[in-house]
Amino acid sequence: MAQEPSNDKDLRPSLNGVSGRGIDGRFLKGNRAGRGCPMAKKVNQLRVALVNAVTVKDIRRIARKLIDAALAGDLKSIEVLFDRIFGKPLEADVLDQLNHLEERMEELKR
């Protein structure tokens, strides 16, 4: 079983870089664990290629097909369309937490 940190000092990054992190907690230059995502460069290249390949006309045609499918009653198309326009619905517990915070703020104002 992992040992619990003995105090708050153990939770802070090493100030001398022994942990491979700087005072801000970020990996220091040369730390093998801090190289980032090995696929990030490739994914970025693919995104650039896709953005360069798609035209405004393509996007309009795709959007029209999505709208037509939604109007025809395709539930997945309706869901995608609404999520893109209105954003994904919040989870019920997030709404409950928001209501609780709003009530608490009103109490504090009194």
Secondary structure as UniProt FT lines:
FT   HELIX           8..11
FT   TURN            15..16
FT   TURN            18..19
FT   TURN            23..24
FT   TURN            29..30
FT   HELIX           32..34
FT   TURN            38..39
FT   HELIX           40..53
FT   HELIX           56..71
FT   TURN            72..73
FT   HELIX           75..86
FT   HELIX           92..109
//
